[in-house]
Amino acid sequence: MPHGLFDKIKDLTTSASTIMNISEQAFFVFVRENELDNIGVAGRILADKAVNNPLKSEE
């Protein structure tokens, strides 16, 4: 497991538990990593957006 992934899962679980007032034991977190060319945003492939301008968000 990547080093920061445990922290992200813990933070997500803690936040969701606090917001929803439900025990942390009630939450399941599934991590499925996808390649950027398998994700579409605003009608475009995310990989194309990252290659064209990796640091600037589109407005």
Residue frames as qw, qx, qy, qz and C-alpha x, y, z in Angstrom:
[[0.000, 0.891, 0.454, 0.000, 0.00, 0.00, 0.00],
 [0.370, 0.583, -0.056, 0.721, 1.43, 3.41, -0.94],
 [0.336, -0.085, -0.538, 0.768, 2.58, 5.38, 2.11],
 [0.180, 0.009, 0.133, -0.975, 0.03, 8.21, 1.88],
 [0.473, -0.231, -0.656, -0.541, -2.91, 5.97, 0.98],
 [0.432, -0.374, -0.760, 0.309, -3.45, 4.79, 4.57],
 [0.104, -0.280, -0.308, 0.903, -3.61, 8.40, 5.76],
 [0.299, -0.013, -0.359, -0.884, -6.10, 9.34, 3.04],
 [0.508, -0.305, -0.766, -0.247, -8.35, 6.39, 3.89],
 [0.365, -0.377, -0.641, 0.560, -8.19, 7.23, 7.59],
 [0.020, 0.192, 0.083, -0.978, -8.93, 10.93, 6.96],
 [0.392, -0.133, -0.544, -0.730, -11.85, 10.11, 4.68],
 [0.504, -0.358, -0.786, 0.011, -13.31, 7.67, 7.19],
 [0.273, -0.341, -0.500, 0.747, -12.92, 10.10, 10.09],
 [0.141, 0.100, -0.115, -0.978, -14.48, 12.97, 8.15],
 [0.463, -0.213, -0.652, -0.561, -17.41, 10.91, 6.91],
 [0.458, -0.365, -0.765, 0.268, -18.02, 9.55, 10.39],
 [0.143, -0.299, -0.340, 0.880, -18.04, 13.06, 11.88],
 [0.249, 0.034, -0.298, -0.921, -20.25, 14.58, 9.19],
 [0.574, -0.191, -0.622, -0.498, -22.79, 11.75, 9.19],
 [0.475, -0.432, 0.501, -0.580, -22.56, 10.99, 12.91],
 [0.974, 0.040, -0.138, -0.175, -22.02, 7.30, 12.20],
 [0.729, -0.526, 0.401, 0.176, -19.37, 5.04, 13.67],
 [0.140, 0.679, -0.625, -0.358, -16.13, 4.70, 11.67],
 [0.365, -0.116, 0.923, 0.038, -16.66, 0.92, 11.70],
 [0.586, 0.547, 0.521, -0.295, -19.70, 1.39, 9.46],
 [0.393, 0.814, -0.222, -0.365, -17.62, 2.74, 6.54],
 [0.826, 0.046, 0.431, 0.359, -15.92, 0.79, 3.79],
 [0.157, 0.833, -0.277, -0.452, -13.42, 2.56, 1.53],
 [0.850, 0.241, 0.395, 0.251, -12.59, 1.01, -1.82],
 [0.054, -0.753, 0.357, 0.551, -9.62, 2.37, -3.74],
 [0.762, 0.368, 0.474, 0.243, -9.63, 1.75, -7.45],
 [0.154, -0.636, 0.294, 0.697, -7.00, 3.62, -9.38],
 [0.687, 0.611, 0.393, 0.035, -7.75, 4.37, -13.02],
 [0.514, 0.021, 0.321, 0.795, -5.47, 5.46, -15.83],
 [0.089, 0.494, 0.089, -0.860, -6.04, 9.08, -16.90],
 [0.253, 0.150, -0.603, -0.742, -7.12, 7.94, -20.37],
 [0.232, -0.348, -0.904, -0.088, -10.00, 5.98, -18.78],
 [0.101, -0.616, -0.534, 0.570, -11.55, 9.10, -17.22],
 [0.193, 0.544, 0.424, 0.698, -13.60, 11.75, -18.98],
 [0.164, -0.580, -0.400, 0.690, -14.18, 15.27, -17.67],
 [0.247, 0.694, 0.056, -0.674, -16.31, 17.85, -19.45],
 [0.791, 0.575, 0.105, -0.181, -16.40, 15.73, -22.60],
 [0.426, 0.733, -0.525, 0.081, -12.62, 15.31, -22.78],
 [0.897, -0.094, -0.365, 0.232, -10.21, 12.58, -21.76],
 [0.493, -0.862, 0.061, 0.101, -8.42, 13.60, -18.58],
 [0.762, -0.180, 0.289, 0.551, -5.04, 12.47, -19.96],
 [0.422, 0.596, 0.305, 0.611, -5.37, 14.99, -22.81],
 [0.219, -0.939, -0.099, -0.248, -6.09, 17.79, -20.35],
 [0.705, -0.637, 0.170, 0.264, -3.09, 16.82, -18.20],
 [0.713, 0.098, 0.321, 0.616, -0.72, 16.67, -21.18],
 [0.262, 0.731, 0.282, 0.563, -1.84, 20.01, -22.60],
 [0.090, -0.678, 0.220, -0.696, -1.71, 21.91, -19.31],
 [0.632, -0.181, -0.723, 0.213, -0.83, 19.86, -16.23],
 [0.290, -0.167, -0.520, 0.786, -0.81, 22.72, -13.72],
 [0.233, 0.055, 0.028, -0.971, -3.58, 25.09, -14.81],
 [0.303, 0.400, 0.836, -0.223, -7.22, 24.19, -14.29],
 [0.061, 0.334, 0.573, 0.746, -9.65, 25.03, -17.06],
 [0.168, 0.276, 0.422, -0.847, -12.29, 27.66, -16.41]]
